[in-house]
Amino acid sequence: MHDHDTTSERLASYADVLAGELPDTWSSSHLPPDAKDELAELTDRIWDLDLVADSLVEHPLQQAVVLSRPDGAQLVLLDRHDERDGFLIAAIAPRALPDEAYRAVPEPNGIALADDPFLSAEQVTGDLLARYDSALAQVRHNALGGLQPSQPDRVVLTWQSDGSVATAPVDNRAGAILTAHGFAQDPQSGIYRLNGDDTQAQAHALQAIGPRLEAIGIGTGLQHPSGRPAPTSAPASVPPVAAGTRAPAARGR
């Protein structure tokens, strides 16, 4: 029992330090062995078909720490069952998106971390987080029915059938600007929406975000679904985005 408690404390302490060293704001939540339902649900949402998935086949989750960012992004830190010290870390897939949204989006497979949370934070930031943020933006945009996801240096806004505008930015700085101009973020999917109840206010908001995003090096694009005419109030400074194509593929777990 003492060894188990020591292992849990080590995992939780490592996660706390790691969370504090990652860019933006992250919180950590420890799931102990008696949280069986939460661990089972978490296992199903681990977004990995490589290192971490292989580990889970032989070593089902007995405990884990979930790292969460305010925009809905989540990572899971778990024990590394080999002769080396350290841990494994993987991305967690959003809870509220349909399987179709994951088609043609590569899994942001997890990585192994050494027993040094400070060096590991650099590794996570430069590797896993970069791939995870890109994958998140793609699946969120797919869930909107859009054909082209946002990029780190470009926010793609998509008109919805109800007159709202939605987007899934990669850069958290863009999310802060969107929120400041009336966009609301869905806490489950992470998608930002600007309703169209007041079309004049909506147009003013869209016009205002362009210069603010450009000031931090992020461009904008406005995508109109096929069959929907462009509103006359749409800002001319935000050009339409050409639609792309996607090949169907099965979603990983």
N, C-alpha and C positions, 0 to 999 in steps of 0.2 A: 504493500500500500504506500509505503514511504517512497519507493522508486516511482510509482505512478504519479504521486503528487509532485515529485521533483520534476518529472517530465512535463507535466501540465504547466507548472510554474515557468519552466524554461521556455516552452512554446509561447506562452502568453507574454512573457517579458520581452522575448525577441520580437514578437509582433508589435508591441507597443513602441519599441525603438524604431523599427522599420517604418511604421505608420508616420512617425514624427519626422522621418528623413525623406519621405516621398514628396514630390511636388504637389501643390494644392493642399487641401485639408482632408485627412483620412482619420477615421475612428476604427477601433478594433473591438470585436466581440468574440469572446471565447465560448465555444460549444463543447461542454464536457461530455464524458462517455454516457451519462444518463439522459442526454438530449437526443434520444434515438430517432425520433420522428424528424427533428430538424436536420440531423446528420444524413438521414436517408434522402430527404428532399434536396439537401445541398449536393449530395453525390450526383443526383440526376441533372443538376444544373452546371456541374463543372465542365467548362468549355475546352475540352482537350481530347485528342485522339492519339496521343503519343506517350511521353514520359509519365505523366501523372495518371493517365488512364491505365497504363500497364501496371503501375504501382497499386492502384485501387483494386485491380483484379485479384491480386495476391494478398493485399492488406486493406480490407474495407475500413472506412473511416471509424476510428474510435474516439477521436476528438479533432478539433480544428479551430482555427481563428479566422473570422471573416473580417476583412478590411473593407470599409465602405467610404465612398466619396459622395459629397452632397448631390452630385448630378446623377446618382444611381449606379455608377460603376462599382463593381465589387471584385475583390480578389480573395482567394482562400489560401491560407498557410497551413501546411500539414506536415506530419512527421516524415522523415526520410528513412526508409527501412533498408539501409545497406551499411557497409562498413565505414562509411564516411560520416563525419559530423555535419550538421546543417539541416536544411528543410527543403521541402518542395513548395512551389507557389504556382497557382493557376488562376485563370480568369473564370468568372462566374457569368453564365449567360443570363440576360434579362428574363424576368419571370413572366412578363405579360405579353410577349410577342409570339405570333404564330410560327409554326415550323417552316412555313413557306418563306418567311423573312430570312431564313438562314441559307437559302439556296445560293450556291456559287460563292459563298463567303468562307474563306479559309479559317479554320479554327486557330485562335491565338494560343497555341499550345504552351503549356507551362514550362518552367525551368527549375533546375536545381540550384539551391543557394548554399554558400559556405556558411560556417558558423560565425559570421561577422555581419551584423545587420547594417552597418554603415557602408561597407563595400557592396553588400547585397542591394541596398537602396539604389545605388548607381546602376547596377546590373538590371534591376527591375525597370527603372526609368528609361534606360536606353534600349531595352529589348522588349520585354513583355508588355509594358504599358503602351509603348508606341504601336505595337501590333494590335493590342486590345482596343485602344481608342479608335483605330481605323476600322476594325471589325464592328465595333459598337455602332459607329456612324452608318456603316453600310446596312446592318440589319434593321436599325431603326428607320432608315430611309426606305428600305424595302417594305417595311410594315405600313408605310404611308402610301404604298402603291407607286412610289417614284422609281425612276429608272437610273438615276445618277446620284450617288451619295455625295455628301459633303467631303471635303478634303481638309487637311490641316490649314491650308492657306486659302480656302474657299468655302463659303457657306451657301448651300443650295436650298432655296426656299421653294416649297411646292404648294400650289393652290389646291385646296381640298373641295370636294363636291358641296360642302355646306357653306362655302365662302370663306372659310378660315385659311390661314397660311401656316404650314408646319415645316419644321426642319430638325435635323439632328446634327448639330455642329460637333466637330472633333475637338476643337480648342475650347477649354473651359472659359477662357477670357471672352470668347464669342457668346457663350451662354449667359454670362453676366450682363453683357450689353443687351442681348435679346430680352432678358428679364426686366431690365431697366426701362424698356420701351413697350411693355405690355404683354410680352409673351409669357405664357404659363407653362411650366414643365410638369409633365405627368411623372409622378414619383416612381411608378412601376416600369414604364417603358423608356423613360428618359427623353421622350420627344417633346419639343417646344412647339406650342401653338399660339397663334394670334387670332382671336375670333373676328368674324366679319360683321358683327351686329351693327357697328358704326363704321361704314366704309370710309368716311372721311378721316376718322381717327386712325383707322387701319393704314390708309395711304400715307398719312403723316408719319406714322411709326416706321413704315418701310423706307420712307425717304430719309428718315433720321439715322437709321442704323447703318446705312451704307458708308457715310463719311467716318463714323466712329469705328467701324470694322477696318476700313482702309487705313486708318491712323495706326492700327497695330499690325498692318501687313496682311489683312485678310480680305479677299475679294468677295463679291456676292453674285449670285445668279438666281433668276426667278424662273421656275419651271411651270408650264401650263399643261395639265393633262390633256390628252387628245380629246377633241370634241368640246372642250371648254374654251370659249373665247376669252382673250385677255381683257381684264377689267380696264375701263378707261381711266380709273384712278391709280393704276399701277405706276410706280416711279420709273421714268424713262432711263434712269441711271442704272437700273438693275436689268441686264439683258436676259432673254430667255436662254435656257440651257438645252443643248441638243440632247435628245434621248439616246440612250445606249441600249444594248441588249444583254441578256444574261442567259447563260446555259443552266438548265436545272440540275441540281445536285442535292443529295440528301444532307440533312443537317446532322452535324455531330452532336455529341451530348454536351 
